[in-house]
Amino acid sequence: MDWSAIAAARRRLAREQGTIVKDWGGRLPIALIYPHTYYAGMSSLGLQTLYGLWNALPDVVCERAFADPEALRSEPLALESQRPLGDFPVLAFSVPYELDYWNVVALLQATGVPPLAADRNSTHPLVIAGGPALTANPEPLAPVCDAIAIGEGEVILPPLTAVLREGITGRRDELLAALAKLPGIYVPSSMFPVPCSRFQVPSSTFQAQHPKSQNVEHETWNLERQYAADLDAFATTSVVLTRDTEFGHMYLMEVVRGCGRGCRFCLAGQCYRPVRYRSVARLVEQARAGLRQRRTIGLVGAAVSDHPQIDELVGELRRLGARLAVSSWRVDALSEPLLQALVESDARGVTLAPEAGTQRLRRLIGKNVTEEHLERAARLAGRLGVQELKLYFMLGLPTESEKDVLAIADLAADIAGWSGCRVTVSAAPFVPKAQTPFQRLGMAPLAVLEERLTRLRPALRQRGITLRAESPAWSAVQGVLARGDGRLAGVLAAMPANTLAAWDAAMSAAGLRATDYLRQRPSDEPLPWKHVGRESVIGE
């Protein structure tokens, strides 16, 4: 018994509001696991929503766990009861990002659970997972998971829970067969592999698969993504509040899900289609409840400013006395009442996402934001008293030239001049994602990305602008995982630590090359993820 871990969990619980603690008697225990730190996970509305939905069921007890460094060095514990994760019959991972895949495997290993499903039996917990990255391409974790949810939890969770309730104490093969019949549930062991590219081995790849019982080799079987048609039917809000998280001073509410802009690089815009908005009445009702606990309401969505009644919503929330924060908005739809409300709420800065330095490149990637839009937004921000503008760009976009890269510095300087604000630039490598129109494009080589950063940094420095850049090397790892196959599960399981050196060594030991995954895919090459999501991807 790790008494220090138990004491740390109890201290954490003491600082929370809204924690749900249930007795296990007669209930199905589910460990809901966020494969990153508590600090990051407690700002995840996906985690909060699943926690609230599962605990709303009288015969389910759902407890949280996280991949804090100390949890990976000892036996991981559930937060609410401080029980070892191995005591739970179901381990449910909420996985938002590809770079968290290693933490899924590491948590299983620390729990004493074999990381590959083929090595587990009915004495081990059932391992399920979901999240946007897995909805797009579940294959890198398919050999790890007994089941993977493809789509949105609100509609998948009720039938999934009913099957778990009935079958968790029975034979594992019967439970998996029942899960495989559910809409949006991918059970890798119920499929047989079909080779999907010239560099993949069929023994660990699941592509264009079919239920074993069908045994039809030429019929494409597609696992449809599930989504909630009416967002007002669900409350996607903070459930547990704590100051020990990034947005701990806010009560978070989802305003919009999806985005109708159609940017060709954007996973969220594809995985959360169609775009859906919550009604102002429902949002105001949720805000009233949130304001009993926090003064600031955080409005969440891929494009909050695209809500057709955003000004009305802002007015209603301000009349309630709410301070506001916003996760994202569009430069060409920047609402003055919204920006004014943010300034009055003491927002430290505003983020704008031009994505590229030239209009040509923005048009190519589907980011239909003009220099006129950017100038209007910058001048409005300066007039209303915004102190800092954070600009987000990508490097390594298709057809990008040195001129496009240096244009980032010119545009950032123009925005600083128009606004009078302090300007910082964040630059991240472009990573092609499954299920997007750019899913077949190659990722720029590491040397090219590093060279472009080398050119951009002094160009910005000469203009007095700070650059914050994401690691090209780690972005390449993300790129491999985003469009990878089942062999990568073995790579993750072989890594003793989450480091670039461990990744490179495990890839080499498996006989795999990152360049095979990061290359451009021909239009006639089957893709590892074609059996999930939609029948086709727009633009392909």
C-alpha positions as a printed NumPy array, in Angstrom:
array([[  0.   ,   0.   ,   0.   ],
       [  1.472,   3.336,  -1.1  ],
       [  0.386,   5.581,   1.73 ],
       [  2.03 ,   8.657,   0.236],
       [ -0.031,   8.243,  -2.958],
       [ -3.19 ,   7.778,  -0.91 ],
       [ -2.445,  10.905,   1.115],
       [ -1.77 ,  12.896,  -2.073],
       [ -5.093,  11.755,  -3.569],
       [ -6.985,  12.765,  -0.447],
       [ -5.362,  16.203,  -0.455],
       [ -6.373,  16.616,  -4.082],
       [ -9.962,  15.594,  -3.31 ],
       [-10.133,  18.076,  -0.448],
       [ -9.573,  20.923,  -2.919],
       [-12.345,  19.804,  -5.285],
       [-15.993,  20.794,  -5.578],
       [-18.531,  18.454,  -7.123],
       [-16.659,  15.181,  -6.594],
       [-18.954,  12.153,  -6.831],
       [-18.17 ,   9.368,  -4.384],
       [-20.221,   6.169,  -4.448],
       [-20.185,   2.889,  -2.607],
       [-19.203,  -0.034,  -4.85 ],
       [-21.896,  -2.358,  -3.538],
       [-24.04 ,  -3.715,  -6.371],
       [-22.589,  -1.275,  -8.906],
       [-20.407,  -1.586, -12.002],
       [-17.07 ,   0.109, -11.215],
       [-15.456,   1.975, -14.128],
       [-12.092,   3.718, -13.957],
       [-12.187,   6.761, -16.239],
       [ -8.571,   7.494, -17.132],
       [ -7.08 ,  10.597, -18.692],
       [ -3.624,   9.62 , -20.012],
       [ -1.942,  12.843, -18.982],
       [ -1.575,  14.811, -15.778],
       [ -4.362,  15.754, -13.376],
       [ -3.582,  19.404, -14.13 ],
       [ -4.315,  18.892, -17.837],
       [ -7.101,  16.342, -17.488],
       [ -9.301,  18.339, -15.158],
       [ -9.712,  20.992, -17.861],
       [-10.988,  18.383, -20.34 ],
       [-14.72 ,  18.73 , -20.979],
       [-14.681,  15.255, -22.522],
       [-13.496,  13.734, -19.254],
       [-15.899,  15.847, -17.207],
       [-18.856,  14.895, -19.396],
       [-18.202,  11.151, -19.251],
       [-17.692,  11.358, -15.48 ],
       [-21.043,  13.083, -15.054],
       [-22.947,  10.801, -17.429],
       [-21.646,   7.547, -15.942],
       [-22.179,   8.654, -12.355],
       [-25.724,   9.753, -13.179],
       [-26.524,   6.044, -13.601],
       [-27.514,   4.583, -10.219],
       [-25.848,   1.206, -10.818],
       [-22.485,   2.582, -12.034],
       [-19.615,   4.02 , -10.016],
       [-17.112,   5.975, -12.085],
       [-13.812,   7.111, -10.599],
       [-10.988,   9.102, -12.189],
       [ -7.308,   8.355, -12.694],
       [ -4.469,  10.245, -14.381],
       [ -1.001,   9.639, -15.758],
       [  0.908,  11.869, -13.366],
       [  4.603,  10.937, -13.227],
       [  4.265,   9.493,  -9.734],
       [  1.416,   7.235, -10.903],
       [  3.656,   5.733, -13.588],
       [  6.407,   5.045, -11.049],
       [  4.151,   3.087,  -8.689],
       [  0.795,   1.328,  -8.705],
       [ -1.73 ,   3.799, -10.169],
       [ -4.736,   4.564,  -7.968],
       [ -8.242,   5.804,  -8.652],
       [ -8.73 ,   9.226,  -7.145],
       [-12.073,   8.838,  -5.354],
       [-11.501,   5.548,  -3.49 ],
       [ -7.699,   5.265,  -3.821],
       [ -8.18 ,   1.689,  -5.029],
       [ -5.597,   0.233,  -7.444],
       [ -6.748,   0.412, -11.063],
       [ -6.405,  -3.345, -11.295],
       [ -9.44 ,  -3.649,  -8.983],
       [-11.726,  -2.156, -11.646],
       [-13.389,  -4.503, -14.137],
       [-13.387,  -1.709, -16.765],
       [-10.584,   0.719, -17.6  ],
       [-11.938,   3.488, -19.872],
       [ -9.378,   5.842, -21.428],
       [-10.37 ,   9.286, -22.707],
       [ -7.585,   9.998, -25.215],
       [ -7.553,  13.431, -26.883],
       [ -4.075,  13.491, -28.439],
       [ -1.736,  11.079, -30.217],
       [  1.24 ,  11.95 , -28.017],
       [ -0.688,  10.562, -25.037],
       [ -0.759,   7.045, -26.519],
       [  2.411,   6.054, -24.698],
       [  0.796,   7.005, -21.382],
       [ -2.064,   4.57 , -22.082],
       [  0.405,   1.714, -22.462],
       [  2.549,   2.88 , -19.525],
       [ -0.467,   3.075, -17.178],
       [ -1.491,  -0.463, -18.096],
       [  2.039,  -1.703, -17.459],
       [  2.22 ,   0.127, -14.121],
       [ -1.121,  -1.453, -13.175],
       [  0.177,  -4.927, -13.982],
       [ -2.129,  -5.32 , -16.978],
       [ -0.539,  -6.723, -20.166],
       [ -0.512,  -3.819, -22.649],
       [ -1.552,  -5.942, -25.644],
       [ -5.095,  -7.301, -25.679],
       [ -3.949, -10.634, -27.112],
       [ -2.005, -11.275, -23.884],
       [ -4.98 , -10.604, -21.596],
       [ -7.788, -12.888, -20.422],
       [-11.019, -12.583, -18.445],
       [ -9.111, -12.07 , -15.188],
       [ -7.826,  -8.739, -16.484],
       [ -9.857,  -5.518, -16.729],
       [-11.612,  -4.764, -19.992],
       [ -9.74 ,  -1.922, -21.728],
       [-11.788,   0.545, -23.768],
       [-10.819,   3.928, -25.207],
       [-12.183,   6.845, -27.164],
       [-11.465,  10.417, -28.181],
       [-11.   ,  12.476, -31.342],
       [ -7.608,  11.045, -32.304],
       [ -8.929,   7.482, -32.039],
       [-12.122,   8.356, -33.866],
       [ -9.965,   9.461, -36.792],
       [ -7.557,   6.516, -36.698],
       [ -7.796,   3.869, -33.944],
       [ -5.149,   1.564, -35.412],
       [ -2.047,   2.466, -33.347],
       [ -3.944,   1.493, -30.165],
       [ -6.152,  -1.231, -31.716],
       [ -3.889,  -4.083, -30.465],
       [ -3.957,  -2.472, -26.971],
       [ -7.712,  -2.   , -26.586],
       [-10.505,  -4.525, -26.278],
       [-12.881,  -1.933, -27.718],
       [-12.627,   1.593, -29.132],
       [-15.462,   4.125, -29.338],
       [-15.753,   5.839, -32.721],
       [-17.582,   9.104, -32.195],
       [-19.191,  11.061, -29.381],
       [-19.623,   9.639, -25.909],
       [-23.103,  10.987, -25.208],
       [-24.72 ,   8.61 , -27.705],
       [-22.262,   5.716, -27.392],
       [-22.241,   5.491, -23.601],
       [-25.831,   4.288, -22.841],
       [-25.815,   1.122, -25.021],
       [-22.17 ,   0.472, -24.173],
       [-22.919,   0.587, -20.462],
       [-25.911,  -1.708, -20.842],
       [-23.747,  -4.372, -22.514],
       [-21.005,  -3.978, -19.903],
       [-23.565,  -4.336, -17.124],
       [-24.86 ,  -7.612, -18.53 ],
       [-21.615,  -9.177, -19.663],
       [-18.715,  -8.   , -17.544],
       [-18.882, -11.018, -15.215],
       [-19.343, -13.544, -18.015],
       [-17.091, -14.931, -20.699],
       [-14.833, -12.346, -22.281],
       [-15.366, -13.587, -25.831],
       [-19.148, -13.301, -25.434],
       [-18.807,  -9.767, -24.044],
       [-16.608,  -8.701, -26.953],
       [-19.044, -10.207, -29.449],
       [-21.875,  -8.224, -27.865],
       [-19.823,  -5.015, -27.907],
       [-18.961,  -5.518, -31.577],
       [-22.667,  -5.35 , -32.447],
       [-23.055,  -1.841, -31.009],
       [-23.021,   1.196, -33.316],
       [-19.739,   3.052, -33.018],
       [-17.891,   0.323, -31.109],
       [-14.8  ,  -1.081, -32.808],
       [-13.655,  -4.435, -31.394],
       [-10.344,  -5.223, -33.124],
       [-10.355,  -8.912, -32.137],
       [-13.652,  -9.411, -33.983],
       [-12.025,  -8.422, -37.278],
       [ -9.508, -10.147, -39.474],
       [ -6.691,  -8.196, -41.132],
       [ -6.337,  -7.283, -44.761],
       [ -2.964,  -5.883, -45.915],
       [ -3.215,  -2.148, -46.368],
       [  0.081,  -0.935, -47.777],
       [  3.375,  -2.06 , -49.098],
       [  5.211,  -1.348, -45.855],
       [  2.747,  -2.978, -43.447],
       [  2.655,  -6.533, -42.182],
       [ -0.797,  -8.139, -42.057],
       [ -0.308,  -9.746, -38.631],
       [ -0.895,  -6.509, -36.743],
       [ -2.786,  -4.32 , -39.183],
       [ -6.536,  -3.856, -39.275],
       [ -7.573,  -2.321, -42.603],
       [-10.753,  -2.561, -44.648],
       [-11.834,  -5.19 , -42.137],
       [-14.997,  -7.195, -41.795],
       [-16.63 ,  -9.191, -39.017],
       [-15.213, -12.706, -39.012],
       [-18.669, -14.155, -39.419],
       [-19.142, -12.45 , -42.782],
       [-15.928, -13.681, -44.401],
       [-16.425, -11.334, -47.355],
       [-13.128, -10.154, -48.751],
       [-14.305,  -7.668, -51.368],
       [-17.058,  -5.825, -49.531],
       [-15.918,  -2.671, -47.715],
       [-17.104,  -2.655, -44.113],
       [-17.386,   0.798, -42.564],
       [-17.763,   1.598, -38.874],
       [-19.801,   4.785, -38.788],
       [-18.884,   7.62 , -36.47 ],
       [-21.622,   8.311, -33.914],
       [-22.684,  11.846, -32.982],
       [-25.259,  13.598, -30.834],
       [-27.844,  15.316, -33.033],
       [-29.3  ,  17.544, -30.286],
       [-26.683,  19.076, -27.993],
       [-29.351,  20.638, -25.782],
       [-30.209,  17.118, -24.621],
       [-26.839,  16.882, -22.849],
       [-24.94 ,  19.1  , -20.438],
       [-21.326,  19.375, -21.566],
       [-20.066,  21.437, -18.655],
       [-17.693,  21.288, -15.731],
       [-18.749,  18.698, -13.167],
       [-15.814,  18.721, -10.758],
       [-14.106,  22.057, -10.093],
       [-10.614,  22.49 ,  -8.728],
       [ -8.068,  25.281,  -8.644],
       [ -5.37 ,  22.715,  -9.458],
       [ -5.907,  22.865, -13.214],
       [ -5.233,  25.226, -16.1  ],
       [ -8.739,  26.686, -16.187],
       [ -9.465,  26.209, -12.507],
       [-10.956,  29.671, -12.094],
       [-13.624,  28.973, -14.742],
       [-16.828,  27.046, -15.138],
       [-16.557,  25.555, -18.624],
       [-19.501,  25.155, -21.031],
       [-19.505,  23.838, -24.578],
       [-21.269,  26.347, -26.869],
       [-20.721,  24.751, -30.264],
       [-19.484,  21.373, -31.461],
       [-17.778,  21.031, -34.793],
       [-16.989,  23.691, -37.352],
       [-18.43 ,  24.386, -40.768],
       [-15.425,  26.276, -42.136],
       [-13.887,  23.272, -43.89 ],
       [-10.183,  23.987, -43.294],
       [ -8.411,  21.149, -45.075],
       [ -5.915,  20.436, -42.276],
       [ -8.313,  20.458, -39.321],
       [ -9.229,  17.201, -37.566],
       [-11.84 ,  18.795, -35.288],
       [-13.678,  20.206, -38.266],
       [-14.009,  16.71 , -39.741],
       [-14.494,  14.5  , -36.658],
       [-17.238,  16.649, -35.146],
       [-19.399,  17.16 , -38.196],
       [-22.076,  18.344, -38.6  ],
       [-21.599,  21.636, -36.795],
       [-24.139,  22.   , -33.968],
       [-25.003,  24.88 , -31.648],
       [-26.561,  24.905, -28.206],
       [-29.522,  27.197, -27.674],
       [-29.024,  30.456, -25.808],
       [-31.727,  29.453, -23.314],
       [-29.949,  26.202, -22.451],
       [-26.562,  27.904, -22.157],
       [-27.937,  30.603, -19.887],
       [-29.51 ,  27.913, -17.7  ],
       [-26.15 ,  26.135, -17.428],
       [-24.354,  29.401, -16.714],
       [-26.703,  30.176, -13.815],
       [-25.654,  26.915, -12.191],
       [-21.978,  27.552, -12.91 ],
       [-22.006,  31.056, -11.468],
       [-22.834,  29.615,  -8.07 ],
       [-19.294,  28.215,  -8.079],
       [-17.169,  30.433, -10.337],
       [-17.365,  34.056, -11.509],
       [-15.885,  33.279, -14.935],
       [-17.738,  31.267, -17.577],
       [-15.439,  29.644, -20.139],
       [-17.142,  29.243, -23.527],
       [-15.742,  26.212, -25.347],
       [-15.933,  25.177, -28.987],
       [-13.934,  24.969, -32.194],
       [-15.384,  28.312, -33.289],
       [-17.335,  29.972, -30.481],
       [-17.719,  33.204, -32.442],
       [-19.592,  31.336, -35.19 ],
       [-22.583,  30.759, -32.91 ],
       [-25.427,  32.514, -34.769],
       [-26.588,  34.202, -31.548],
       [-23.199,  34.916, -29.976],
       [-23.934,  38.575, -29.247],
       [-27.244,  37.706, -27.608],
       [-25.535,  35.021, -25.527],
       [-22.775,  37.389, -24.43 ],
       [-25.355,  39.987, -23.417],
       [-27.347,  37.486, -21.358],
       [-24.246,  36.189, -19.581],
       [-22.995,  39.677, -18.799],
       [-26.412,  40.581, -17.363],
       [-25.997,  37.622, -15.032],
       [-22.72 ,  39.183, -13.874],
       [-20.502,  36.595, -15.552],
       [-16.945,  37.263, -16.535],
       [-16.155,  35.545, -19.827],
       [-13.355,  33.568, -21.42 ],
       [-13.425,  31.972, -24.882],
       [-11.488,  29.   , -26.227],
       [-11.423,  30.132, -29.862],
       [-12.982,  32.438, -32.402],
       [-12.649,  33.269, -36.076],
       [-10.846,  36.383, -37.233],
       [-13.449,  37.093, -39.911],
       [-16.333,  36.744, -37.447],
       [-14.873,  38.557, -34.459],
       [-17.786,  39.984, -32.514],
       [-17.182,  43.385, -30.941],
       [-19.534,  42.679, -28.002],
       [-17.688,  39.411, -27.373],
       [-14.258,  41.041, -27.483],
       [-15.467,  43.894, -25.279],
       [-16.767,  41.379, -22.747],
       [-13.401,  39.608, -22.712],
       [-11.553,  42.862, -22.094],
       [-13.961,  43.755, -19.289],
       [-13.3  ,  40.285, -17.854],
       [ -9.571,  41.11 , -17.661],
       [ -8.55 ,  38.734, -20.445],
       [ -4.752,  38.882, -20.639],
       [ -4.605,  38.416, -24.378],
       [ -6.396,  37.352, -27.519],
       [ -5.328,  34.578, -29.899],
       [ -5.71 ,  34.906, -33.656],
       [ -4.939,  32.041, -36.032],
       [ -3.864,  33.186, -39.511],
       [ -2.228,  29.725, -39.934],
       [ -0.082,  30.965, -42.865],
       [  1.751,  34.157, -43.737],
       [  0.441,  34.602, -47.285],
       [ -3.032,  34.751, -48.751],
       [ -2.06 ,  32.18 , -51.39 ],
       [ -1.227,  29.594, -48.761],
       [ -4.234,  30.413, -46.593],
       [ -6.468,  29.895, -49.622],
       [ -4.81 ,  26.553, -50.409],
       [ -5.415,  25.167, -46.905],
       [ -9.011,  26.399, -46.798],
       [ -8.339,  29.132, -44.237],
       [-10.32 ,  31.885, -45.916],
       [ -9.016,  34.73 , -43.778],
       [ -7.764,  37.796, -45.622],
       [ -5.309,  40.481, -44.608],
       [ -8.298,  42.84 , -44.39 ],
       [ -9.934,  40.541, -41.827],
       [ -6.71 ,  40.453, -39.813],
       [ -6.304,  44.226, -39.938],
       [ -9.889,  44.785, -38.786],
       [ -9.472,  42.339, -35.894],
       [ -6.128,  43.845, -34.867],
       [ -7.419,  47.425, -34.906],
       [-10.525,  46.404, -32.974],
       [ -8.403,  44.648, -30.353],
       [ -6.187,  47.695, -29.959],
       [ -9.14 ,  50.085, -29.719],
       [-10.844,  47.979, -27.042],
       [ -7.701,  47.78 , -24.903],
       [ -6.351,  44.276, -25.549],
       [ -2.745,  44.198, -24.369],
       [ -1.373,  41.114, -26.147],
       [ -2.151,  39.32 , -29.388],
       [ -0.996,  35.739, -29.793],
       [ -0.731,  34.608, -33.399],
       [ -0.792,  30.943, -34.406],
       [  0.918,  29.699, -37.578],
       [  1.883,  26.365, -39.086],
       [  5.158,  25.518, -40.796],
       [  5.665,  22.894, -43.474],
       [  2.308,  23.382, -45.168],
       [  1.986,  21.949, -48.684],
       [  3.717,  24.109, -51.344],
       [  5.203,  26.333, -48.634],
       [  8.239,  28.326, -49.771],
       [ 10.843,  30.429, -47.994],
       [  8.807,  33.469, -49.043],
       [  5.758,  32.08 , -47.212],
       [  7.827,  31.511, -44.077],
       [  9.328,  35.002, -43.997],
       [  5.887,  36.46 , -44.706],
       [  4.895,  35.267, -41.217],
       [  7.298,  37.808, -39.733],
       [  5.984,  40.562, -42.016],
       [  2.362,  39.811, -41.146],
       [  3.098,  39.639, -37.412],
       [  4.82 ,  43.041, -37.602],
       [  1.864,  44.505, -39.488],
       [ -0.559,  43.186, -36.859],
       [  1.597,  44.699, -34.105],
       [  1.481,  48.041, -35.915],
       [ -2.259,  47.946, -36.575],
       [ -3.135,  46.987, -32.995],
       [ -0.467,  48.643, -30.884],
       [ -0.472,  45.419, -28.847],
       [  2.407,  43.227, -27.785],
       [  2.552,  40.344, -30.277],
       [  3.88 ,  36.815, -29.851],
       [  3.967,  34.113, -32.52 ],
       [  3.391,  30.395, -31.949],
       [  4.541,  28.109, -34.745],
       [  3.795,  24.399, -35.019],
       [  4.684,  21.948, -37.775],
       [  1.834,  20.891, -40.041],
       [  0.869,  17.285, -39.223],
       [ -1.377,  15.533, -41.788],
       [ -4.286,  13.878, -39.974],
       [ -6.46 ,  10.922, -40.86 ],
       [-10.026,  11.704, -41.995],
       [ -9.073,  15.189, -43.242],
       [ -8.777,  16.317, -46.873],
       [ -5.   ,  16.449, -46.351],
       [ -4.79 ,  12.889, -45.016],
       [ -2.657,  11.62 , -47.925],
       [ -0.129,  14.45 , -47.953],
       [  3.406,  13.963, -46.756],
       [  4.802,  15.744, -43.724],
       [  7.759,  18.053, -44.276],
       [ 11.093,  16.405, -43.374],
       [ 12.54 ,  17.209, -39.977],
       [ 15.543,  19.013, -41.505],
       [ 13.236,  21.258, -43.54 ],
       [ 11.129,  22.171, -40.5  ],
       [ 14.19 ,  22.968, -38.43 ],
       [ 15.648,  25.09 , -41.243],
       [ 12.417,  27.075, -41.53 ],
       [ 12.385,  27.739, -37.809],
       [ 15.995,  28.866, -38.077],
       [ 14.954,  31.42 , -40.709],
       [ 11.797,  32.565, -38.958],
       [ 13.238,  33.129, -35.478],
       [ 15.701,  35.956, -36.364],
       [ 13.206,  37.541, -38.755],
       [ 10.754,  37.873, -35.859],
       [ 13.444,  38.928, -33.407],
       [ 14.421,  41.83 , -35.683],
       [ 10.836,  43.045, -35.39 ],
       [ 10.728,  42.653, -31.6  ],
       [  8.41 ,  39.655, -31.715],
       [  8.868,  36.532, -29.603],
       [  8.568,  33.084, -31.186],
       [  7.272,  30.035, -29.348],
       [  7.811,  26.929, -31.448],
       [  6.687,  23.347, -31.008],
       [  9.331,  20.665, -31.349],
       [  9.636,  19.411, -34.944],
       [ 10.952,  16.079, -33.642],
       [  7.931,  15.48 , -31.409],
       [  5.622,  16.694, -34.169],
       [  7.101,  13.98 , -36.376],
       [  6.245,  11.391, -33.704],
       [  2.711,  12.787, -33.677],
       [  2.652,  12.489, -37.46 ],
       [  3.593,   8.806, -37.33 ],
       [  0.939,   8.035, -34.714],
       [ -1.75 ,  10.096, -36.482],
       [ -1.561,   7.988, -39.656],
       [ -0.068,   4.81 , -38.25 ],
       [ -1.086,   1.169, -38.046],
       [ -1.233,  -1.582, -35.448],
       [  2.514,  -2.247, -35.413],
       [  2.998,   0.972, -33.474],
       [  1.343,  -0.587, -30.415],
       [  4.371,  -2.849, -30.075],
       [  6.656,   0.158, -30.427],
       [  4.822,   1.973, -27.605],
       [  4.935,  -1.116, -25.403],
       [  8.695,  -1.45 , -25.93 ],
       [  9.501,   2.124, -24.866],
       [ 10.887,   2.248, -21.291],
       [ 10.319,   6.025, -21.172],
       [  8.492,   8.653, -23.176],
       [ 11.572,  10.146, -24.817],
       [ 12.671,  10.676, -28.398],
       [ 15.615,   8.339, -27.847],
       [ 13.317,   5.568, -26.578],
       [ 10.959,   6.119, -29.519],
       [ 13.751,   5.947, -32.084],
       [ 15.202,   2.804, -30.488],
       [ 11.828,   1.043, -30.347],
       [ 11.023,   1.955, -33.955],
       [ 14.391,   0.623, -35.074],
       [ 14.001,  -2.598, -33.073],
       [ 10.613,  -3.157, -34.733],
       [ 12.138,  -2.649, -38.162],
       [  9.984,   0.419, -38.805],
       [ 10.927,   3.747, -40.368],
       [  9.199,   7.009, -39.566],
       [  9.587,   8.113, -43.178],
       [  7.287,   5.289, -44.312],
       [  4.507,   6.772, -42.218],
       [  5.255,  10.447, -42.919],
       [  5.445,  10.104, -46.701],
       [  2.756,  11.089, -49.181],
       [  0.229,   8.297, -49.784],
       [ -0.791,   7.549, -53.399],
       [ -4.482,   7.949, -54.185],
       [ -4.876,   4.206, -54.83 ],
       [ -3.207,   3.074, -51.609],
       [ -5.624,   1.74 , -48.963],
       [ -5.326,   3.612, -45.685],
       [ -5.161,   1.972, -42.235],
       [ -8.249,   3.863, -41.026],
       [-10.59 ,   3.439, -43.988],
       [-12.847,   1.053, -42.078],
       [-13.858,   3.754, -39.578],
       [-15.5  ,   7.149, -39.824],
       [-17.263,   8.144, -43.017],
       [-17.427,   6.479, -46.417],
       [-15.199,   9.162, -47.935],
       [-13.327,  12.305, -46.99 ],
       [-14.226,  15.612, -48.599],
       [-11.581,  16.689, -51.046],
       [-10.184,  13.229, -51.727]])
